[in-house]
Amino acid sequence: MLDRIAGMEVFAKVAAIGSLSGAARSLGMSQTMATKHMGALEDRLGVKLLHRTTRKITLNEAGRRYLESVERILAELSEADAAAAAERMEVSGALRVNAPVSFGVREIVPLLAELSDLHPALSVDLGLSDRTVDLVEEGWDVAIRIGKIEDQSLIARKIARCRMLVAAAPDYLSKRSIPTSLQDLASHNCLGYTLSSSVGPDRWRFGLDGSIILPVTGNLHANNGDALVAAALAGQGIIYQPTFLVGDEIRAGRLVSLTLDQPVMELPGVFAIYASNRRPPAKVRAFIDFLAGKFSPAPRWDRDLPLSTQ
């Protein structure tokens, strides 16, 4: 089935130029194709639009009436295209961003004032959730995700590294032996993150690629990293969390980074993701570029931090 809009464009050009060959050249198509488009258009409408002679093509009464509607429709389409193109070029409008709760509060929200200064015509609708959202179904422009991106239908840009540390409060360590090996963790209270298969309530992964699996036990499991950090600060046990969660506490001496006999795991990274079914508008590109610039070459949360990566 031939494209209806293309048929309207051929018809409008024929009306303006007075010949099919001229319309075809103007639109960059063959005369045969232009003739097919005109024929399909007239067949669809069930009425002839053109009066043809051997020397000239003119509009009949039905063609003149139809041309008024066609010109209006094509003008509106042109305006719609221009508006969409402007959206791709101008950083403006509402940007719907989804991010994990702890990362969003700690690392995204403090940057929004500067983003607003850079792009005053941009507004941000920030949704914080640790569940995996459906960008298309739920209408998010961009999402921040930590770890491996499983959905191949999404475009993912890595905006920061995501390192891990094992840590505990000095008060907890003063009452227990300080672990120096993975096996030592068997006698410690290990607080697990329930939303992770890597540092969950019953097993933690070590080695840079996470290939070493260690069974662990503990009396607190939580679906939020900040909750585990708070428990560790209170002296409840040992946590294994990203440095964006524990970095400030370690620098301040409220938590102690533990060096074990195997290196800690490094997650694939922090990613900005968006749907691949359309070219991202300027507001999405500007937001991702802004975050990447802020987190590069090393994110704030990793600076001056002794990393346990034997």
C-alpha positions in Angstrom: 0.0 0.0 0.0 1.4 3.3 -1.1 2.0 6.0 1.5 -1.0 8.4 1.9 1.1 11.4 2.8 3.4 10.8 -0.2 0.3 10.8 -2.4 -0.8 14.1 -1.0 2.7 15.6 -1.6 2.6 14.4 -5.2 -0.9 15.9 -5.7 0.1 19.2 -4.2 3.2 19.4 -6.4 1.2 18.5 -9.5 -1.3 21.2 -8.7 1.5 23.8 -8.3 3.6 22.8 -11.3 1.0 21.4 -13.7 2.8 18.2 -14.7 3.5 14.8 -13.2 7.1 14.8 -14.5 7.8 18.2 -12.9 6.3 17.1 -9.6 8.4 13.9 -9.7 11.6 15.8 -10.3 10.8 18.2 -7.5 10.1 15.4 -5.1 13.1 13.3 -6.2 11.2 10.3 -7.4 10.5 8.7 -10.8 7.6 9.8 -12.9 6.3 6.2 -12.8 6.2 6.3 -9.0 4.6 9.8 -9.0 1.9 8.4 -11.3 1.4 5.4 -9.0 1.0 7.7 -6.0 -1.6 9.8 -7.8 -3.5 6.8 -9.0 -3.5 5.3 -5.5 -4.8 8.6 -4.0 -7.6 8.9 -6.5 -8.5 5.2 -6.0 -8.6 5.7 -2.3 -10.9 8.8 -2.6 -13.0 7.3 -5.3 -12.9 10.4 -7.3 -10.8 12.0 -10.0 -8.8 15.1 -8.9 -7.1 16.0 -12.2 -8.1 17.0 -15.6 -5.5 15.7 -18.0 -4.8 16.7 -21.6 -1.9 16.0 -23.8 -0.4 19.4 -23.0 -1.4 20.2 -19.4 -2.7 18.8 -16.1 -5.2 21.0 -14.2 -7.4 20.5 -11.2 -11.1 19.7 -11.6 -13.6 21.0 -9.0 -13.1 18.0 -6.7 -9.3 18.6 -6.9 -9.5 22.2 -6.0 -11.6 21.5 -2.9 -9.3 18.6 -1.9 -6.2 20.8 -2.4 -7.3 23.2 0.3 -7.4 20.3 2.8 -4.2 18.8 1.6 -2.3 22.1 1.9 -3.5 22.6 5.4 -2.6 19.0 6.4 0.9 19.2 4.9 1.5 22.6 6.6 0.5 21.1 9.9 2.8 18.1 9.4 5.6 20.5 8.5 5.0 22.4 11.7 4.9 19.2 13.7 8.2 18.1 12.2 9.7 21.5 13.0 8.5 21.3 16.6 10.0 17.9 17.0 13.3 19.0 15.5 13.4 22.0 17.8 12.9 19.6 20.8 15.9 17.7 19.6 17.9 20.9 19.4 16.7 22.8 22.4 17.2 21.8 26.0 13.7 22.5 27.3 10.5 21.0 28.6 9.9 18.4 31.3 12.5 15.6 31.7 11.2 12.5 33.5 14.1 10.8 35.3 14.0 7.6 37.3 16.8 6.6 39.7 17.5 4.3 42.6 16.5 5.8 45.9 19.9 6.1 47.6 21.9 7.0 44.5 19.2 9.5 43.5 19.1 11.3 46.9 22.9 11.3 47.4 24.3 11.9 43.9 21.5 13.2 41.6 19.5 15.6 43.7 22.5 17.7 44.8 23.4 18.4 41.1 19.9 19.5 40.0 20.4 23.1 41.0 23.5 23.4 38.8 21.6 21.6 35.9 18.8 24.2 36.3 21.2 27.1 36.1 22.7 25.6 32.9 19.3 24.9 31.3 16.7 27.2 32.8 14.0 26.1 30.4 14.3 22.5 31.6 12.3 21.0 34.5 12.9 17.6 36.1 10.3 15.1 37.2 12.4 12.8 39.4 11.1 9.4 40.4 13.1 7.4 43.0 12.6 3.7 43.1 14.8 0.6 43.5 12.6 -1.5 41.3 13.4 -1.9 37.6 11.0 0.4 35.8 9.6 0.0 32.2 10.8 3.2 30.5 8.3 3.0 27.6 5.3 1.8 29.5 5.7 4.2 32.4 6.8 7.2 30.3 10.3 7.8 31.7 12.7 9.7 29.4 15.8 8.4 31.1 16.7 6.1 34.0 19.8 5.6 36.1 20.7 2.0 36.8 23.5 0.3 38.6 25.0 -3.0 37.6 24.5 -5.1 34.4 21.9 -3.9 31.9 20.0 -7.0 30.8 17.5 -5.4 28.4 19.1 -5.2 25.0 16.3 -3.0 23.7 17.7 -0.1 25.7 20.5 2.3 24.9 22.9 2.4 27.9 25.7 4.8 28.5 28.2 4.2 31.4 28.5 7.4 33.4 30.5 6.2 36.4 32.4 3.3 37.9 30.8 1.4 40.7 33.2 0.0 43.2 32.4 -2.0 46.3 33.8 -2.1 49.8 33.4 -4.3 52.9 33.1 -2.1 55.9 32.1 -2.0 59.6 32.0 0.5 62.4 34.9 0.7 64.8 32.6 -0.1 67.7 31.6 -3.4 66.1 35.2 -4.3 65.3 36.4 -3.5 68.8 34.0 -6.2 70.1 34.9 -8.8 67.5 38.0 -10.0 65.7 38.9 -8.0 62.6 38.3 -10.2 59.5 41.3 -10.5 57.2 40.1 -13.3 54.9 36.8 -14.4 53.3 36.6 -17.3 55.7 36.8 -15.0 58.6 33.4 -13.5 57.5 31.7 -16.8 58.5 31.9 -15.8 62.1 30.6 -12.3 61.6 27.1 -10.7 61.3 26.9 -9.9 57.6 24.0 -7.5 56.7 22.5 -8.4 53.3 20.9 -6.3 50.5 17.8 -8.2 49.4 17.5 -6.7 45.9 21.0 -7.9 44.9 22.1 -11.4 43.7 25.7 -10.3 44.2 25.7 -9.0 47.8 22.4 -10.6 49.0 21.4 -11.9 52.4 22.9 -15.4 51.9 25.9 -14.9 49.6 28.5 -12.3 48.7 30.6 -12.3 45.5 34.3 -11.5 45.5 37.0 -11.2 42.8 36.8 -8.3 40.4 34.5 -10.3 38.2 32.4 -11.6 41.1 33.4 -15.2 40.4 34.1 -16.1 44.0 30.9 -16.9 45.9 30.9 -16.8 49.7 28.0 -18.0 51.9 27.2 -15.4 54.6 24.7 -15.0 57.4 23.3 -12.1 59.3 20.4 -10.9 61.4 19.4 -8.0 59.2 18.3 -8.0 55.6 17.1 -4.8 53.9 16.0 -3.6 50.4 17.7 -0.3 50.8 21.4 0.4 51.0 21.1 3.4 53.3 19.2 1.2 55.9 22.2 -1.2 55.9 24.7 1.7 56.3 22.7 3.1 59.2 22.7 -0.4 60.9 26.4 -0.7 60.3 27.0 2.7 61.8 25.1 1.6 64.9 27.5 -1.3 65.3 25.2 -4.1 64.1 27.4 -5.8 61.6 29.5 -5.8 58.4 28.2 -4.5 55.1 29.3 -4.9 51.5 28.1 -1.9 49.6 29.0 0.5 46.8 31.4 3.3 47.6 28.8 5.9 46.9 27.0 4.7 50.0 30.0 4.1 52.3 32.7 6.5 51.0 31.7 9.5 53.2 31.4 7.4 56.3 34.9 5.8 55.7 36.5 9.2 55.1 35.0 10.5 58.3 36.1 7.4 60.3 32.6 6.3 61.2 33.2 3.1 59.2 36.4 1.2 58.5 37.2 -0.4 55.2 38.2 -4.0 55.6 41.0 -5.5 53.5 40.5 -9.3 52.9 42.5 -11.9 51.1 40.5 -11.6 47.9 39.7 -8.4 46.0 36.2 -7.0 46.2 33.9 -7.1 43.3 33.4 -4.2 40.9 29.9 -3.8 39.5 29.7 -3.1 35.7 29.0 0.6 36.4 26.4 3.3 36.8 24.4 3.7 33.6 22.1 6.2 32.1 19.6 4.3 29.9 16.8 5.4 27.4 14.6 3.6 24.9 16.2 2.8 21.5 13.1 3.2 19.4 13.7 6.9 18.9 16.5 9.5 18.8 16.8 11.0 22.2 15.8 14.7 22.4 18.3 17.4 23.5 17.0 17.3 27.1 18.0 13.7 27.4 21.4 14.1 25.8 22.1 17.2 27.9 21.2 15.5 31.1 23.3 12.4 30.4 26.3 14.5 29.3 25.9 16.6 32.4 26.1 13.6 34.7 28.9 12.0 32.8 30.9 15.2 33.1 30.3 15.4 36.9 31.2 11.7 37.5 34.3 11.7 35.2 37.2 10.8 35.4 36.5 9.7 39.0 33.3 10.2 40.8 33.2 12.3 43.9 32.4 9.4 46.2 35.6 7.5 45.3 38.0 10.4 45.8 40.7 10.1 48.6 39.2 6.7 49.4 41.4 3.7 50.3 40.0 1.0 48.1 40.3 -2.6 49.2 41.3 -4.2 45.8 44.1 -6.7 46.5 
